[in-house]
Amino acid sequence: MKLIVLAAGYATRLHPLTLNQPKPLLAVAGKPMIEHVLDNLKPVKEIDHIYVVTNAKFIGHCQSWADAYGTTNPRAGITIVDDHSTDDSNKLGAIGDLNLVLSEAQIADDLIVVAGDNLFSHSLEEFGEFCRKKNAPVLAVYDVGDLEQIKKYNAIEIDENDRITFFEEKPAHPKSTLTGIALYYYPRFVLPLIKQYIAEGNNPDQPGRLVQWLYPRIPFYVWRVPGIWYDVGSKETLEEANRIFSHPDLLKKVEDQINA
């Protein structure tokens, strides 16, 4: 199984912090966000190689980080992939970056895809177990508990078997507070469909659009993220994540409030 980490965005909403540093390398609780992501996925033993896709502006930053991180975490090798974009005007988009890695690395294996700026308070070992049992595409979901907040993300409806029956990006009138996040599992038999999606000229940005295209074609399931999930998209959410993840007691308190 391969892991692709999406880290090629320019995070303009976080300027000036991200003018000279990619967002996944910004520190939360004393270490880069991307390391939180990888540490949570480390228990998924099937992962035997990691690809981090970045851009021409930050390729050096990511390679330096990978060289250092790989010496202390040698279980799965890391390859940094340059998508050769230089700013938002010529970026490939998240799905375009995914397709690039599939082509350049000639991947023909089961695949986990995750955004490098996702923060999870729990190990993702059970995600790996769920995907292994399903052997079908899986989308991680999180209940944000607010219909207004859902409008920034996507809206999902599922059946009694946790199969997606409806998916819409940036919904104007959401019916559920359940949203898909940037953590996906694609078995190897799905990879040709990803290439087909791009070849047909579909929107290469916002990875949820691939889910929206796929779920009417093949069974697509959801897995509920335990604990806390943070989408770090602003200085405010970065500061809040850093405050909470830096203090285990506070982290547990917030988790207890969510589960109450």
C-alpha positions as CSV (number, residue, x, y, z in Angstrom):
1,M,0.0,0.0,0.0
2,K,1.2,3.5,-0.9
3,L,0.5,6.8,0.9
4,I,0.2,10.1,-1.0
5,V,0.3,13.3,1.1
6,L,-1.1,16.3,-0.7
7,A,1.1,19.3,0.2
8,A,1.3,21.4,-2.9
9,G,-1.0,24.3,-2.0
10,Y,0.1,27.9,-1.3
11,A,-2.1,28.6,1.7
12,T,-2.5,32.3,0.9
13,R,-5.0,32.7,3.8
14,L,-2.1,32.0,6.2
15,H,0.2,34.7,4.8
16,P,2.7,35.8,5.9
17,L,3.4,32.5,7.7
18,T,3.3,30.6,4.4
19,L,5.2,33.1,2.2
20,N,8.4,31.2,2.8
21,Q,7.2,27.9,4.4
22,P,4.7,25.3,3.1
23,K,1.6,25.0,5.4
24,P,2.2,21.3,6.3
25,L,5.6,22.2,7.7
26,L,4.2,24.9,10.1
27,A,4.6,23.7,13.7
28,V,1.7,22.5,15.9
29,A,2.6,21.4,19.4
30,G,6.3,21.5,18.6
31,K,6.4,19.6,15.3
32,P,5.3,20.1,11.7
33,M,1.7,19.3,10.9
34,I,2.7,16.7,8.4
35,E,4.5,14.7,11.1
36,H,1.3,14.6,13.1
37,V,-0.4,13.2,10.0
38,L,2.3,10.6,9.4
39,D,2.6,9.6,13.0
40,N,-1.2,8.9,13.1
41,L,-0.9,6.8,10.0
42,K,2.2,4.9,11.1
43,P,0.1,2.1,12.7
44,V,-1.3,1.2,9.2
45,K,1.4,-1.5,8.7
46,E,0.6,-2.0,5.0
47,I,2.0,1.4,4.0
48,D,5.4,0.7,2.5
49,H,6.2,4.0,0.8
50,I,5.2,7.6,1.2
51,Y,4.9,10.2,-1.6
52,V,4.7,13.8,-0.6
53,V,3.6,16.0,-3.6
54,T,4.6,19.7,-3.3
55,N,5.4,22.6,-5.7
56,A,8.5,24.2,-7.2
57,K,8.5,27.0,-4.6
58,F,8.7,24.6,-1.7
59,I,10.4,21.5,-3.1
60,G,13.7,22.3,-1.2
61,H,11.8,22.8,2.1
62,C,10.0,19.5,1.8
63,Q,13.1,17.6,0.7
64,S,15.1,18.9,3.6
65,W,12.3,18.0,6.0
66,A,12.0,14.5,4.5
67,D,15.8,13.9,4.8
68,A,15.6,14.7,8.5
69,Y,12.4,12.9,9.2
70,G,13.4,9.8,7.4
71,T,16.4,9.3,9.6
72,T,14.2,8.9,12.7
73,N,11.3,7.2,11.0
74,P,12.8,4.7,8.5
75,R,10.0,2.2,8.2
76,A,8.5,3.6,5.0
77,G,10.7,5.5,2.6
78,I,9.6,9.0,1.5
79,T,9.7,10.4,-2.1
80,I,9.1,14.1,-2.6
81,V,7.3,14.9,-5.9
82,D,7.5,18.3,-7.6
83,D,4.3,19.3,-9.5
84,H,6.3,22.2,-11.0
85,S,3.7,24.8,-10.2
86,T,4.9,28.2,-8.9
87,D,1.7,29.9,-7.6
88,D,-2.1,29.5,-7.6
89,S,-2.3,30.6,-11.2
90,N,-0.6,27.4,-12.5
91,K,-1.2,24.9,-9.8
92,L,-2.4,21.4,-10.8
93,G,-5.0,21.1,-8.1
94,A,-5.3,18.3,-5.6
95,I,-6.7,15.7,-8.0
96,G,-4.2,16.8,-10.6
97,D,-1.4,16.3,-8.1
98,L,-2.7,12.9,-7.2
99,N,-2.8,11.9,-10.9
100,L,0.7,13.2,-11.4
101,V,2.1,11.0,-8.6
102,L,0.2,8.0,-9.9
103,S,1.8,8.5,-13.4
104,E,5.3,9.6,-12.4
105,A,5.7,6.8,-9.7
106,Q,3.8,4.3,-11.9
107,I,1.7,3.3,-8.8
108,A,-0.4,0.2,-9.2
109,D,-1.1,-0.5,-5.6
110,D,-3.8,0.2,-3.0
111,L,-3.6,3.8,-2.0
112,I,-4.3,6.1,1.0
113,V,-4.5,9.8,0.2
114,V,-4.4,12.5,2.9
115,A,-3.9,16.2,3.0
116,G,-0.8,17.3,4.8
117,D,-2.6,19.9,6.9
118,N,-5.1,17.6,8.6
119,L,-4.8,17.1,12.3
120,F,-6.2,14.1,14.1
121,S,-6.2,13.5,17.9
122,H,-6.4,9.7,17.5
123,S,-4.4,7.1,15.7
124,L,-5.8,6.1,12.2
125,E,-5.1,2.4,12.7
126,E,-8.8,1.6,12.6
127,F,-9.1,3.4,9.3
128,G,-6.6,1.0,7.8
129,E,-8.5,-1.9,9.3
130,F,-11.8,-0.7,7.9
131,C,-10.4,-0.1,4.4
132,R,-8.8,-3.6,4.4
133,K,-12.2,-5.2,5.2
134,K,-14.2,-3.1,2.7
135,N,-11.8,-3.4,-0.2
136,A,-13.7,-0.5,-1.7
137,P,-13.2,3.3,-1.8
138,V,-13.5,4.8,1.6
139,L,-13.9,8.5,2.6
140,A,-13.2,9.6,6.2
141,V,-16.0,11.7,7.6
142,Y,-16.4,14.0,10.6
143,D,-19.5,15.5,12.2
144,V,-18.9,19.3,12.5
145,G,-22.2,19.8,14.2
146,D,-23.1,22.9,12.4
147,L,-25.1,23.2,9.1
148,E,-23.6,26.7,8.4
149,Q,-20.0,25.4,8.8
150,I,-20.8,22.5,6.4
151,K,-21.3,25.0,3.6
152,K,-17.5,25.6,3.6
153,Y,-16.9,21.9,3.1
154,N,-19.2,19.3,1.6
155,A,-22.5,17.5,2.5
156,I,-22.9,13.7,2.6
157,E,-25.8,11.4,2.9
158,I,-25.3,7.6,3.6
159,D,-27.4,4.5,3.8
160,E,-27.6,1.9,6.6
161,N,-24.4,0.3,5.3
162,D,-22.4,3.5,5.4
163,R,-22.4,3.7,1.6
164,I,-22.5,7.2,0.2
165,T,-25.9,8.0,-1.4
166,F,-25.4,11.7,-1.9
167,F,-22.3,14.0,-2.0
168,E,-22.1,17.7,-2.8
169,E,-19.2,20.1,-2.6
170,K,-19.9,23.5,-1.0
171,P,-23.7,22.9,-0.5
172,A,-26.0,25.8,-0.4
173,H,-28.7,23.9,1.5
174,P,-27.1,21.1,3.5
175,K,-29.3,18.5,5.2
176,S,-26.6,16.9,7.4
177,T,-23.7,18.0,9.5
178,L,-21.5,15.1,8.3
179,T,-18.7,16.1,6.1
180,G,-16.0,14.3,4.1
181,I,-12.4,15.3,4.9
182,A,-9.2,14.9,3.0
183,L,-8.5,11.3,4.0
184,Y,-9.3,8.6,1.3
185,Y,-8.7,5.0,0.5
186,Y,-8.6,3.9,-3.1
187,P,-8.0,0.2,-3.9
188,R,-5.8,-0.5,-6.9
189,F,-8.7,-1.3,-9.1
190,V,-10.0,2.3,-8.7
191,L,-6.8,4.0,-10.0
192,P,-7.7,3.8,-13.7
193,L,-10.9,5.7,-12.9
194,I,-8.9,8.5,-11.3
195,K,-6.9,8.8,-14.5
196,Q,-10.2,8.7,-16.5
197,Y,-11.6,11.5,-14.3
198,I,-8.6,13.8,-15.3
199,A,-8.6,12.6,-18.9
200,E,-12.2,13.7,-19.3
201,G,-11.3,17.2,-18.3
202,N,-13.1,17.3,-14.9
203,N,-12.2,19.8,-12.2
204,P,-8.7,18.9,-11.0
205,D,-9.0,20.8,-7.7
206,Q,-10.9,20.0,-4.5
207,P,-10.3,16.2,-3.9
208,G,-14.0,15.8,-2.9
209,R,-15.0,16.3,-6.5
210,L,-13.5,13.0,-7.3
211,V,-15.7,11.4,-4.6
212,Q,-18.7,13.2,-6.1
213,W,-17.8,11.7,-9.6
214,L,-17.0,8.2,-8.3
215,Y,-19.8,7.4,-5.9
216,P,-22.6,7.0,-8.5
217,R,-20.2,4.6,-10.5
218,I,-18.9,2.3,-7.8
219,P,-19.8,1.6,-4.1
220,F,-18.1,4.3,-1.9
221,Y,-18.1,4.0,1.9
222,V,-17.5,6.3,4.9
223,W,-15.4,5.9,8.0
224,R,-16.1,8.1,11.0
225,V,-13.0,9.9,12.4
226,P,-12.8,9.5,16.2
227,G,-11.8,12.3,18.6
228,I,-10.9,15.7,17.2
229,W,-10.2,16.7,13.6
230,Y,-8.8,20.1,12.6
231,D,-8.7,21.6,9.1
232,V,-6.0,24.3,9.5
233,G,-7.1,26.9,7.1
234,S,-6.5,30.2,8.9
235,K,-4.3,31.8,11.5
236,E,-7.1,31.4,14.0
237,T,-7.5,27.6,13.5
238,L,-3.7,27.2,13.5
239,E,-3.5,29.0,16.9
240,E,-6.4,27.0,18.3
241,A,-4.9,23.7,17.1
242,N,-1.5,24.6,18.6
243,R,-3.1,25.5,21.9
244,I,-5.2,22.3,22.2
245,F,-2.6,19.9,20.8
246,S,0.1,21.3,23.1
247,H,-1.8,20.4,26.2
248,P,-3.0,16.7,26.5
249,D,-5.3,17.6,29.4
250,L,-7.0,20.3,27.3
251,L,-7.2,17.9,24.3
252,K,-8.9,15.3,26.4
253,K,-11.3,17.9,27.8
254,V,-12.3,19.0,24.3
255,E,-12.8,15.4,23.2
256,D,-15.0,14.7,26.2
257,Q,-17.1,17.8,25.3
258,I,-17.5,16.5,21.7
259,N,-18.5,13.0,22.9
260,A,-20.9,14.2,25.6
